Amino acid sequence: MGTKLNKVPTNERELNELLQSMFSTAKNHYDERTQCNFTGILEIIASEPNIVSAIHKLKANKGSKTAGVDNKIINDYLTKGYDEVIEEVRSSLYSYQPQKVRRVFIPKPGKSEKRPLGIPTIIDRIIQECVRNVLEPIAEAQFFEHSYGFRPMRSADMAIARIKRINWTSKCYWVVEGDIKGFFDNIDHNVMIKSLWNLGIRDKRVLSIIKQMLKAGVMGECERSELGTPQGGIISPLLANIYLNRFDQFMVGDFERKRLRKKHTTRQGELSAMRKHSGLKTCYLVRYADDWVILTDSKEDAERLKYKAKRYLKDTLKLDLSEEKTLITNVCSKSVSFLGVEIKIYNKNGELVNRVSPNKDRFARKMQALSRELFYLRKIPTWDTDRLIQNIIRVNAIMIGLIRYYSMCDQISVAVRKYAWILKYTAYKSLKRFGGQWVRANQVSNLIGLHYGHKAHIPAIKYKGMYIGVTDINFAKWVNPIGKNQAETPYTPEGRELYN
């Protein structure tokens, strides 16, 4: 069935209504296992409200201050006339030729090699955001429900909650820890276009634009890229999920998403029936971007599923599985490492208990980096108190980010105990030359929500009659991760209400 998108939105409300309609149409056909083909997409992408929305999103991104090969930043476009910018973006879309990306290399934590990062020009980033905004609802409606990376209203803690639930309810203790060799560098462009086509994106003009994005050259390296998608591109995470969605559907099609002729009251009942009365291999998949795990109930099935995944990735998606990093693990005897945390099942008084703790090496590196940030505070001149306050705010933001991310670990309090005092003392020594002193956390004027009820002393300085303190990593506490409610989505009123 074809769906021609004839109505071009003239304001933001019409654009949002159209995106919601596209999501609902794609979702209904996906649930009924029928194909819905969308055409006339380019006019929606090039519409004025979509371009304005893309510029606003890019402006809010701190990367908008980073220039591409043309040395332009977002402010160079914000100072132009409104109609001039709209016309420039629109004309670029209808005759799209991307400029080369600027390559920078960022260090990989704990490794000697560096990760390549591609930085497109601002105009190319605006166009990528325009395309991403319109294609996302079509793709979101058809993505596998237990893919959690770089998707709206989803997070890493939901993936961990899913693994814990499968361990607990389905007794699947054997895990295949998947690792794809150089995923972003080895994406096959023809396979990518075919994947977009299979999702029902049938506007050939849009497919041509995406192909041009993929083939954008790298400054000082190549005129055209024949493989891969640049890490750093706005549209890259969405394209990566579209590419690997075929892998998701293939792996879960013979069990988790398989439909039976005989209907059961619940889906859990159907899965139980398949495990008991069929020869199907139990297979639960949880994916976060290019990191994924498969959970099953025997070592033999784990080995078969690993081989199945390897063959599909190689034959269909032109990707290689890393043999040395793709492990088969029993979580009852050894920890599984996923998304920077370790999951293991312990026997406690005759009962199996699921424990999640930060990955020791990765967590240690983050604590060392945090210690360096606290040490650098003492390099600020004593007369520049305003700069000191700005740096305290920045260090606190880093610490709060770590606290929030690792709050899904029930062993977080144990993990931070090793580093808490040395970090706090380093902060105190850095602030002492500015008149720093020990102040109860509930008496400082910053981070009131976090510090409420805490009487522990933290290092702080007096600034304009207020105490501004460096928070304590010891304030980290476990928040039991909640599984994803699949009805939550930004593309329906009910989904947004549930999320709020």
N, C-alpha and C positions, 0 to 999 in steps of 0.2 A: 504494500500500500504506500502511495506517495503522499507527502504532505508539503505543499508549496506554501512558503511563508510570504504571502502577498502584502500584508500590512506592515508598513515601515513605521516604527514608533516615532512620535514627535516630541515626547517628553519622558521623564524618568518613570512616571507611573505606568505609562503604556509599555515601556521597555520591560519593567519588572513583571507586568501581567503577561507579556509575550513569553518571557523566559519561563515563567511558571507553567504556562500552557504547553510549551515545548517539553518541559520535564514530565508533565502529566501524560501527554501523548506517548512519549517514549517509554514511560513506566508501564502504562496499560498494555502496550504491545509486547513489552519484555515479559510481563507477568503471564500473558496469554501465549507466549512463545511464537509471536508473529513478528514480521519485519516491518518497520516503519521507516520510510526513506524521506529525509528532509532535503528540500531544494530551496533556492531563493534565500540562502543564508547570508550571502555577501552584502545584500542591501541592509540587513539588520546590523551586521558588523560595522558598516560604514555610516550608520545613522548618527545624527548629531548627539542624542542623549547617550549613546554608547561610547562615543569618542570622549565626551565630557566626563563620563563616569571613569573611563580608563585613565584620563589625565589626573583626576582627583585621587584615584588609588595610587598612582605612581608618585604623585606629589607627597603623599603621606608616608611613602617608603624612604627610609634613610639612604637607600642606594641611589635615589634620584639625584644626589649630589656627586655621584661618581660618573665621570665622563667616559664615553666610548672613544672610538678612533677619531671622531670629528671634534673632540674636545668640548662638546656642548653638554650642559646640564639642564635640569628641568626649568630653572629660572630663565634660561634663554628663550623658552617657549611661552612661559607665563607673562613675559614682558611684551610679547607680540600681540597684535590685534586678535580678538576672538574669532572673527570670520576667517582671518588669514590662517590661523592654526587649524581650524576645522577643514578648510579647503586643502591645506598641505597634507594632512593625514589622509583625507579622502582620496586625493589624487595619487598618493603613494600606494594606497591599497589597491586601486584599480590598475596600476601598472607597477606591481611590487617588484623591487630589486633591492634586497637587503644589503647594507654595507657590511664590511668585515667586522668580526668581533675582536675586541682587545683581550689578549690572553694574559692572565695573571696566575701565579701559582701560590697556593696557600698550604701551609704544613699540615700533614695528617698527624693527629695526636699519637705520640708514642712510636712514630715510624719515621724513617729517614726520607722516604719519597714524599713528593708533594702532590696535592690534588689540583688539576688544571681547572680554572674557572674562566668562563667566557663572558665578557661584558659587552652586550650590544649597545649601539647608539641609542639615544633617548627616543628618537622617532621610531626606531625598530621596536623598542620596548613598549611604546604606546600602541603600536600596531599589534604586537603580541598580546597585550592586555585586551584589546578590542576583540581579537579572535578568541582568546581564552574565555572571556566573559559570556560569549554566545554559545560556544561549544560545550562548556561545562555542564549545563543542565541536561543536555542530551546524553552525555557520557555518565553523569552521576546516576541517572535513572537506570542504567544498565550495568553499573559496576557491581562486582561481587561484594556482598554485604560485610565480609570480614577482611576487607582491605582498608587500612586505616591511615596510611601515610599521605600527606599533602592533599587532604580532602576536607571540605568544610564540615564543622561540627564534629570532628573526629580527632583523636589524640593518641599518643603512645600508651597512656595508662589504660585505654579501652582495649588495646591489643593484649596487654598483660592480663587484664581481667578475663578476656576470652580464653587465654591459655589456661589460667587457673581454673576456670569453670569446666573446661573439657577434662583437665586432669581429675577434677573432683567428681563430676557427674558421670563421665563416660569411662573412667579408669584407663585412659590412654596415656601410658607412661613412657612410650617410646617416641622419640622426637628426631626428625630429620632437620638439622639446622642448615638451611640453604644459603649458598653464597655464589653469586654470579660474577664471573670474571669481567671487570671493567664494563659494567652494564651501560652507562651513559656513553661510553666511547665506542660501543659496538652495536648500537641500534641500527638495524638495516632500514634504509629509507623506504624501500619498496614494501617491506612488511608493515611499516608504520602506516603508509597510505592505505594499504589493504585493511588494516585494523580499523582505521577511521571509516572506511567504506562499509565495513561489516557492522559498525554501530549505527549506520543509517545516514551518515554525513555524505550526501550524494551531490553536493554543489561542487562541480569540478574546478570552479574558479578558486574556491576556498582551499581545496586540496592542493592546487597549484601553489598558492601562497605559502601553505605549510611546507611544501616540498622545498620552496625557495629558502624558507627559514632554516630548514635542516641543512641545506647545502651551502649556507653562508660560510665564506672563507675565514681564515684566521690571520690577522695582521702579522706579517713577518714569517708565516709558516706555509700557508697554502691558499690558492685562489678559490678553491671549492672543496667542501668536505664531502666525502663519499660515504662516510659512516658516522654514526653517533649524533647526539644532540648536545649542544653546549651546556654544561652545568653553569647556572647563573642566569639563563634565559627565563623570562617570566612564564612562558608557556611550557617549558621543559618538564616540570612535575606532572602537569596534566597529560602530556604526551607519553610520559613514562608509565603512568597508570593505565592509559589506553592500550599501550603496547603489551603490558603484562596482564591485562584483564583477560586476554585469550588464554594465557597460562592458568589463571585462576579458574576459569570456566572448564578448562580441560581437566584439571586435577580434581575438581569437586563434582564433575558431571556423573561419575560412576558411584558416588555415595552421598555426599552431603547435599547435593542439589538434585539427586535422582528422584524421579516421581514414580510412585507405585500405582498399579491398576486398582488395588484395593485401598480405599481411603481409610485413614485412621483419624481418631479424634484430634490428635496433636502431631506436629512434625516430629517431636521427640519419640513418639510411639512408632512412627514409620522408621526412624533410624534404628530403634531398638529391634524392630522386626527384621530389618535387613542384616543386622549383626548376628542375630540368632538363627535365622532361617535361610540365609543365602551364602554363597561363596564369595561375596564381594569383600574387597579389602576395606577395612575401616580407614577413612581418610578425612581428617579435619585440617583445613588450611587457614593460617593466619599470616597476613602479609602487611608489611609497612614499607612502602616504596619498593626498593629492590631487595630488602631483607625479608625473609619468610621462613616459617617453620611448618612442618607437616606433623601432625600427631596421629598415632595409631596404637594398636594394642599388642603388637608382637614385633620382635626383631626381624623376622622373615618378611612381614608386610612392609616394615620400614625400608628394608633393602630393595624390595620390589618397587616401592613408591619412589625411592631415590632414583632408580634406574629409569622409571617411567618419566619422571621430571627431567632427567638428563637428556633423554632421547627427544622429548618434545621441544625443549629449549634449543637443542642443536638442530633438529630437522626442520622445525617450523619457524622459530623465532631467530635462528642463526646466532644463538648465544651459547657460551660454554659455561658449564658448572665447574667451579673450583674443587677439585678432588680433595686437596689437602685441607680446605676450610669447610667443606660440606660434611658434617659429622652426623653419626647416628648415636644417640645418647639415651640412656634410661635415666629419667629424672629422679628415680628412687636411689640411684647409686652415684650420680654425678650431676653437677649443675649444668643447665642449659643457658647459654649466654645469648641475650636478645635485647636489642635497643638499649644497650648500656647497663642492663641489670642481669642478675643471675637468678634462675628459678630452680628450686630443688625441693623434693619431697622428703620429709623426715618422719621417722617413726617415733611418736611421742606417746608414751604410756599405752602402747598397743594401737594407737590411732595414727593414720597418715596425715601429716600437716604440711601444707604448702607454704614455703617461705620464699620471699623475694628480697634480695639484697643488691646494693650497687655492685657493679663489676669492680673488683678491687684495684686492678691496674688503672682502669679508666678514671675511677673516682680519685685515686691518689694523684694522678696527673692534674685533675681539675683543682684539687686542694693546693697543689704546688703552685699552679698558676694564680690562684686566689691569694696565696701567701705573698707572691711577688707583687701583686697589685697593692696589697696593704703596705708592703715595704716601700714601694715607690712614693707613697704619700709623704714620706720624710724628705723627698727630694724637692718638694715645693717650697719656695722662699717663705720665710715666716711672716713677711708683710703682705703676702697674697692670700688672705683668708678666704676671699670669694672663690678663688680657684680651688682651694682645699675643700670647701663645701661642695663644689661641683664634683670633685673626685670622690668624696665620701658618698654622694648620691649615686655615682656610677658604680662604685664597689658594692654598695648595698644592693643595687639592681642585679648585679651578677650573682650575689649570694642568695637573693630571693629567688632568682631563676633556678638555681641549683636546688634550693629547698623545695620549690614547687614541683620540679621535675621528679626528684627522687622521693617525693611524698608517697608514691605508689609502692615503695618498698617497706614492708613491715619491719625490716631490720635497719631502717635509716638511723634510728637513735643510736644503735650500736656502732654503725659505720662512722658517724660524725664525732663520736666521743673521742676517737683517737686523735682528731685534728683540732677540736674546738678550742682548747686552751692555748695552743701555740698560735693559732690565728688571732685569738682575742688579745694575746700579749703582744704580738707583732703590731696590731692596730694601736694598742696603748702606747707602745714605744714611738710609733710614728706620730701620734697626736701630742705626745708629752711636750715636745718643743714648741707647740702652739698653745700651751696651757691646758692640755688634755687632762682629764681626771676620770675616776671611776664614778659612774652614775647609775642608779637603778633604771632598768630598761623602761619601766612604766612611768618614769619621770622625764624622759626625753621627748622632744616635740616632733620628731620625725618618725614615720612608720608606726603611727599610733595603733592601727589595727593589729599589726604583728606583735607589738610589744605589750599590748593590753594584758594585764594580769601577771606579767613576768617581773619578778623582783630581783632577778640576777643582775649583777653589775656588768655594764658594758663601757668601753672607752668612749668619751664624748668631749666636745669642746663647747664653750659658751659663745654664742653668736647672736648679737642683737637681742640680748636678754633671754635667749632660749638655749637649751642644750640640744646639740645635734650629735647623734651617736652612730658608731659603726655597729651594726647588728651582730648577733651571735648565731653561728651556724648550728649551735645546740638547740635553737628554737625550732629546728626541723622536727616534724612529727608525721606519723603515718596517717594517711587518708586512704581508707579501703577503696581501691579503684572500682568504679561502677561500669558494668558492661554497656555497650552502645545500644540505645533504644533506636531501632532501625526506622522508626517513624519520624525521627528528628531529621529535618532537612530545611535548608533556607529557601526551598522552592515551593513550599505549601504553607498556608496560614497555620494549619494544625501543627506542622513540623516546627515552625518557628516558636509557636506557643509552648510546645513541649520542651524545647531547648531552653527557653527563658525560664 
